[in-house]
Amino acid sequence: MTYVDLNPIRAGIENDTYDSDFTSIQQRLFDYADTQQTPRKHTDALTGRIEKQQALKQEQGLEELPEAPLMPFDGSSHTDIHIALPFTREDYLQLVDVTGRIIRNDKRGYIPEYIPNVVSRLGIKPDQWIEHIQHFGKSYGACIGGVEAIADYAGKSGRHWCKGISHTVRCYRDAA
């Protein structure tokens, strides 16, 4: 997934995952920013790019074609890989960001140092992030993510609720 998400950057077409149109990483960043209290300038940039993509799809007559949903994340190593990815969304965003910053002689592009890392742009404060991951086993059950993502996962897995919603609200309450 990381390899594919970094293709526009490695090819030298884009400098940043936020600008990598039609990639799952950009969609995941947009979905995350949309559900969190992310600093507005980053949300606005993503929203603008997604709106341009939707307009292009409409112009090309592609808006009626169904889009496959992105696989959800689940921090539990016990989850069936066909149901969810076995790590947290935040871990994946960090993985893509760190991997994209590695300079490779066999590739044209990389994420430049002057671009802030994705975790800080999403408004995640370091102390909240540490609490979020330190208490993972106690605070979360079958999945981890934003309130809507946890509720969505619960519904898809036939549950009425999943442990972790109140912790997510506390952890990211003032992340802006």
C-alpha positions in Angstrom: 0.0 0.0 0.0 2.8 2.4 0.9 4.6 1.8 -2.4 1.5 2.6 -4.4 0.6 5.6 -2.2 4.0 7.1 -2.8 4.1 6.5 -6.5 3.3 10.2 -7.4 6.1 11.4 -5.0 8.7 8.8 -6.1 8.0 9.7 -9.8 8.6 13.4 -9.0 5.1 14.4 -10.0 4.1 15.6 -6.5 6.1 16.6 -3.3 3.5 15.7 -0.8 0.8 13.1 0.0 -1.8 15.9 0.4 -1.2 16.7 -3.3 -1.2 13.1 -4.6 -4.5 13.1 -6.4 -6.5 9.9 -6.8 -4.5 8.0 -4.2 -5.8 6.2 -1.2 -3.4 8.0 1.1 -4.9 11.4 0.0 -8.4 10.0 0.6 -7.4 8.7 4.0 -5.9 12.0 5.0 -9.1 13.8 3.8 -11.3 11.3 5.7 -9.2 11.7 8.9 -9.0 15.5 8.7 -12.8 15.6 8.1 -13.6 13.7 11.3 -11.0 15.4 13.6 -10.4 18.9 14.7 -7.6 19.3 12.1 -6.2 22.8 11.5 -8.5 24.4 8.9 -5.8 25.3 6.3 -4.9 21.6 5.9 -8.6 20.6 5.7 -9.3 23.3 3.1 -6.4 22.2 0.9 -7.6 18.6 0.9 -11.2 19.5 0.4 -10.3 21.7 -2.6 -8.3 18.9 -4.2 -11.0 16.3 -3.6 -13.6 18.6 -5.1 -11.4 19.1 -8.2 -11.2 15.3 -8.6 -14.9 14.9 -8.3 -15.5 17.6 -10.9 -13.0 15.9 -13.2 -14.8 12.6 -12.8 -18.1 14.3 -13.6 -16.6 16.0 -16.7 -15.4 12.6 -17.9 -18.7 10.9 -17.1 -17.2 8.7 -14.5 -19.2 9.8 -11.4 -21.7 6.9 -11.8 -19.0 4.3 -11.6 -18.9 2.6 -8.2 -15.8 3.2 -6.1 -14.5 0.4 -3.8 -14.4 1.5 -0.2 -11.0 1.7 1.5 -10.2 -1.1 3.9 -10.6 0.1 7.5 -7.8 -0.1 10.0 -7.8 -2.2 13.2 -4.9 -2.0 15.6 -5.4 -5.6 16.8 -3.2 -8.3 15.4 -6.1 -10.8 15.9 -8.3 -9.3 13.2 -8.8 -11.2 10.0 -6.9 -9.4 7.2 -10.1 -9.6 5.0 -12.0 -7.5 7.5 -9.5 -4.8 8.4 -5.8 -3.9 8.2 -3.9 -5.0 11.3 -2.5 -1.6 12.4 -3.9 1.9 13.3 -4.7 4.5 10.7 -2.3 6.9 12.4 0.5 4.3 12.2 -0.1 3.9 8.5 -0.1 7.7 7.9 3.2 8.0 9.8 4.7 5.0 7.9 3.9 6.6 4.5 5.2 10.0 5.7 8.5 8.6 7.0 9.0 6.3 4.0 8.2 9.2 1.6 11.0 11.3 3.2 13.7 8.7 2.6 15.9 9.9 -0.3 16.5 7.1 -2.8 19.1 7.3 -5.6 16.9 5.1 -7.9 13.9 7.4 -7.5 13.3 11.0 -8.6 11.2 12.2 -5.8 10.8 12.3 -2.0 8.9 14.4 0.5 11.1 17.4 1.3 12.1 18.3 4.8 10.3 21.7 4.7 6.9 20.0 4.5 5.6 19.4 8.0 5.0 15.8 8.9 1.5 14.5 8.4 0.8 13.8 12.1 1.4 17.5 13.1 -0.6 18.7 10.1 -3.5 16.6 11.3 -3.5 18.4 14.6 -2.4 15.4 16.7 -0.5 16.7 19.7 2.5 14.5 20.8 1.2 14.1 24.4 -2.2 13.0 23.1 -0.6 10.7 20.6 1.5 9.0 23.4 -1.6 8.5 25.6 -3.4 7.2 22.5 -0.9 4.5 21.8 0.2 3.7 25.4 -3.2 2.7 26.5 -4.3 1.0 23.3 -5.0 -2.4 24.8 -7.0 -0.9 27.8 -8.7 1.8 25.9 -9.7 0.0 22.7 -11.2 -3.3 21.9 -11.7 -4.6 18.4 -10.8 -1.4 16.5 -9.3 2.1 16.8 -10.0 5.4 15.0 -12.4 8.3 15.0 -15.8 8.1 16.6 -17.6 7.6 13.2 -15.0 5.0 12.1 -15.4 3.0 15.3 -19.2 3.1 15.1 -19.0 2.1 11.4 -16.8 -0.8 12.2 -19.1 -1.9 15.0 -22.0 -2.0 12.5 -20.1 -3.8 9.8 -18.9 -6.5 12.3 -22.4 -7.0 13.7 -21.8 -5.3 17.1 -23.9 -2.6 18.7 -20.8 -0.7 19.9 -17.0 -1.1 20.2 -14.8 -0.1 23.2 -12.8 3.1 22.6 -15.2 5.8 21.6 -14.9 7.7 24.8 -11.1 7.5 24.8 -11.0 8.8 21.2 -13.1 11.8 22.2 -10.9 12.5 25.2 -7.7 12.0 23.3 -8.5 14.3 20.4 -11.0 16.7 22.0 -8.6 19.7 21.7 -6.2 18.5 19.0 -6.7 21.6 16.8 
